[in-house]
Amino acid sequence: MTLPPGNPWRAPALAALAAQVASLFLLSAYAAATGRGVFVWLGVVETALAGVVLWWWTALLGRVLRGQAVPDTDGTWRSLALLYPWLTALRGASWLAVLLAVLGGGAPEASALGLTALLTLWAASILAGNAVYGSLLRLTLDPASQSARTRLTDWLNVAAALSLGMGVANLVPLPGFSTAPGLTDALAYGAGAALDVAATLLAFQAVRAGAGTPPDAD
């Protein structure tokens, strides 16, 4: 009996995603230990919740990459389906709070163009993340569906680009709105952003390769 070729991207993708889960919990703990204020604690909760959601997302992705269908009665499936909209809502609330603060004159010296670009990038990143979660849930129901697979890879591709943009935005200050992070903060959040982009791109390649098919068999 000849076994089908494996997916060479599966192990690296799952390892990178597991590392990203760990980094999210570490970043949440770091922010809680070093930060102060309402927005900081909102970020702490959001980051920890993102770690939980990504943990479940990674578990489901691992099963999909083995070609296993996951019914919507599965505990992990239902947990992800229940929690990821709350993560999106929390991220949306953070975005809206910043928008209202800006509109209320909270950053009068900041460039209007720069603020518009930042808020647009942030909103797009939130929506792309939401689409990535939902697209995987649909693919798990039928891993053989090429349309569902294509939808997920498309969103992963978009999410990777937006994650890179957000990583840069968090490290490069916008005059009149944000200040340059300290060295420790820059290293912590820069490493987290780099891992996010790398894990997303590896997940893209793994999903694109499919279950038991070589990556160039499109």
C-alpha positions in Angstrom: 0.0 0.0 0.0 1.4 3.4 -1.0 0.7 6.2 1.4 -0.1 9.7 0.0 2.6 12.3 0.4 2.4 14.3 3.6 1.9 18.1 3.9 5.4 19.5 4.6 3.9 22.8 5.9 1.7 21.2 8.6 4.3 20.7 11.4 6.0 24.1 10.9 2.7 25.9 10.8 1.3 24.2 13.9 4.6 24.8 15.8 4.6 28.5 14.9 0.9 28.8 15.9 1.6 27.1 19.2 4.5 29.5 19.8 2.2 32.4 19.0 -0.4 31.2 21.5 2.4 31.1 24.2 3.6 34.6 23.1 0.1 36.0 23.4 -0.2 34.8 27.0 3.3 36.1 27.8 2.5 39.5 26.2 -0.8 39.7 28.2 1.1 39.0 31.5 3.9 41.5 30.5 1.3 44.2 29.8 -0.5 43.5 33.1 2.8 43.8 35.0 4.1 46.9 33.4 1.1 48.9 32.2 -1.4 51.2 33.8 -4.8 52.6 32.8 -8.1 51.4 31.3 -6.8 51.0 27.8 -3.9 48.9 29.0 -6.2 46.5 30.9 -8.6 46.3 28.0 -5.5 45.2 25.9 -4.5 42.7 28.5 -8.0 41.0 28.4 -8.0 41.2 24.6 -4.6 39.6 24.2 -5.4 36.8 26.7 -8.7 36.1 24.9 -6.9 36.1 21.6 -4.6 33.4 23.0 -7.5 31.2 23.9 -9.2 31.7 20.6 -6.0 31.0 18.7 -5.4 27.8 20.7 -8.8 26.4 19.6 -8.3 27.6 16.1 -4.9 25.8 15.9 -6.4 22.6 17.3 -9.1 22.7 14.6 -6.6 23.5 11.9 -4.4 20.5 12.9 -7.4 18.3 12.3 -8.3 19.9 9.0 -4.7 19.4 7.8 -5.1 15.7 8.5 -8.2 15.7 6.3 -10.6 15.2 9.3 -14.0 16.7 9.1 -15.1 18.3 12.4 -18.9 18.4 13.1 -20.5 21.5 14.6 -21.3 19.5 17.7 -17.6 19.1 18.5 -16.6 20.8 21.8 -13.7 22.7 20.3 -15.7 23.8 17.3 -18.5 25.1 19.4 -16.1 26.9 21.8 -14.4 28.7 18.9 -17.7 29.6 17.3 -19.0 31.0 20.6 -15.9 32.9 21.7 -14.4 34.4 18.5 -17.3 36.9 18.0 -16.7 38.2 21.5 -13.0 38.7 20.7 -14.0 40.6 17.5 -16.5 42.7 19.6 -13.8 43.5 22.2 -11.4 44.6 19.5 -14.1 46.6 17.8 -14.9 48.3 21.2 -11.2 49.3 21.6 -11.1 50.7 18.0 -14.4 52.6 18.6 -13.1 54.0 21.9 -9.9 55.3 20.2 -12.0 56.7 17.3 -14.3 58.6 19.7 -11.3 59.9 21.6 -9.7 61.2 18.4 -13.0 62.8 17.2 -13.3 64.4 20.6 -10.0 66.2 20.1 -7.8 63.7 22.0 -5.0 64.1 19.5 -5.2 67.6 18.1 -1.5 67.7 17.0 -1.6 64.4 15.1 -1.8 64.3 11.4 -5.3 63.7 10.2 -4.0 61.6 7.3 -1.9 59.5 9.6 -4.8 58.9 12.0 -7.1 58.0 9.2 -4.5 55.5 7.8 -3.9 54.0 11.3 -7.6 53.6 12.1 -8.4 52.1 8.7 -5.5 49.6 9.0 -6.7 48.7 12.5 -10.3 48.2 11.4 -9.3 46.1 8.4 -7.1 43.9 10.6 -10.0 43.3 13.0 -12.3 42.3 10.1 -9.7 40.1 8.5 -9.1 38.3 11.8 -12.8 37.7 12.2 -13.0 36.3 8.7 -10.0 33.9 9.3 -11.8 32.4 12.3 -15.1 32.0 10.5 -13.5 30.6 7.4 -11.8 27.8 9.2 -15.0 26.9 11.0 -16.7 26.5 7.6 -13.7 24.5 6.2 -13.7 22.1 9.1 -17.2 21.0 8.2 -16.0 19.8 4.8 -12.2 19.8 4.4 -12.5 18.6 0.8 -14.3 21.8 -0.2 -12.0 23.7 -2.5 -14.1 26.9 -2.3 -13.9 26.9 1.5 -10.1 26.2 1.4 -9.6 29.1 -1.1 -11.7 31.4 1.1 -9.5 30.6 4.1 -6.2 31.0 2.2 -7.3 34.3 0.8 -8.1 35.7 4.2 -4.9 34.3 5.7 -3.0 36.1 3.0 -4.8 39.4 3.7 -4.4 38.9 7.5 -0.6 38.4 7.2 -0.2 41.6 5.3 -2.4 43.6 7.8 -0.5 42.0 10.7 2.7 43.3 9.3 1.2 46.7 8.9 -0.1 46.7 12.5 3.3 45.5 13.8 5.0 48.5 12.1 2.3 50.9 13.3 2.8 49.7 16.9 6.5 50.3 16.8 6.7 53.5 14.8 5.1 56.4 16.7 2.6 58.7 15.1 3.6 62.2 16.2 1.0 63.8 18.4 -0.8 60.5 19.0 1.7 57.9 20.2 5.2 57.8 21.5 8.1 55.5 20.7 8.1 52.4 22.8 11.0 51.7 25.2 13.6 49.0 24.2 12.0 46.3 26.2 8.5 47.1 24.9 9.8 47.3 21.3 11.5 43.9 21.6 8.5 42.2 23.2 5.8 43.6 20.8 8.1 43.5 17.8 8.8 39.8 18.4 5.1 39.1 18.9 4.3 40.9 15.6 7.0 39.0 13.7 5.7 35.7 15.1 2.2 36.6 14.2 3.1 37.3 10.5 5.3 34.2 10.3 2.6 31.9 11.8 -0.1 33.3 9.6 2.0 32.8 6.4 2.9 29.2 7.5 -0.8 28.5 8.1 -1.5 29.9 4.6 1.0 27.6 3.1 -0.3 24.6 5.0 -3.9 25.2 4.1 -2.9 25.8 0.5 -1.0 22.5 0.4 -4.1 20.7 1.6 -4.3 17.4 3.5 -1.8 14.9 2.2 -0.9 16.8 -1.0 2.3 18.5 -2.0 2.4 22.3 -1.8 2.8 22.7 -5.6 -0.1 20.5 -6.5 -2.6 23.2 -7.4 
